Amino acid sequence: MVYTIKMSSAARRQLRKLDRPTQRRVAQRINGLADDPRPSGVVKLTDVTPPVYRVREGQYRILYNINDNQLIVLVLRISHRSEAYR
């Protein structure tokens, strides 16, 4: 099953602010979530409702929700690791 990737406006803005090589790597990682929304290395954050998942790409963290009923991955935030959980 292939999931549809949707991005919040904040995530789009954060992706645009990255330098080109980092943009490509992060975008490739996000596109990979369509095939496997729970790849190896994914972490489900605790004490958050609805569940938020985190995947790493270099120094950046991609925070997203998964809706299995509608096959949607919603990217909420793309942040440097020092700012990802604030």
BELVENQUI-V626258 format. One record per residue. N is the residue number from 1. RES is the residue in three letters. NEAR is the number of other ideal C-beta (glycine too) atoms within 12 Angstrom. Layout:
N|RES|NEAR  N|RES|NEAR
This chain:
1|MET|14  2|VAL|14  3|TYR|27  4|THR|20  5|ILE|29  6|LYS|22  7|MET|28  8|SER|20  9|SER|14  10|ALA|17  11|ALA|29  12|ARG|21  13|ARG|15  14|GLN|28  15|LEU|31  16|ARG|17  17|LYS|17  18|LEU|25  19|ASP|14  20|ARG|12  21|PRO|13  22|THR|22  23|GLN|21  24|ARG|16  25|ARG|22  26|VAL|36  27|ALA|27  28|GLN|20  29|ARG|32  30|ILE|38  31|ASN|24  32|GLY|25  33|LEU|35  34|ALA|23  35|ASP|18  36|ASP|20  37|PRO|31  38|ARG|20  39|PRO|24  40|SER|9  41|GLY|17  42|VAL|25  43|VAL|21  44|LYS|20  45|LEU|21  46|THR|11  47|ASP|9  48|VAL|16  49|THR|9  50|PRO|16  51|PRO|22  52|VAL|26  53|TYR|31  54|ARG|32  55|VAL|34  56|ARG|23  57|GLU|33  58|GLY|20  59|GLN|18  60|TYR|32  61|ARG|33  62|ILE|45  63|LEU|37  64|TYR|39  65|ASN|30  66|ILE|32  67|ASN|18  68|ASP|15  69|ASN|9  70|GLN|13  71|LEU|18  72|ILE|21  73|VAL|37  74|LEU|29  75|VAL|40  76|LEU|30  77|ARG|32  78|ILE|37  79|SER|27  80|HIS|21  81|ARG|17  82|SER|10  83|GLU|14  84|ALA|23  85|TYR|17  86|ARG|10
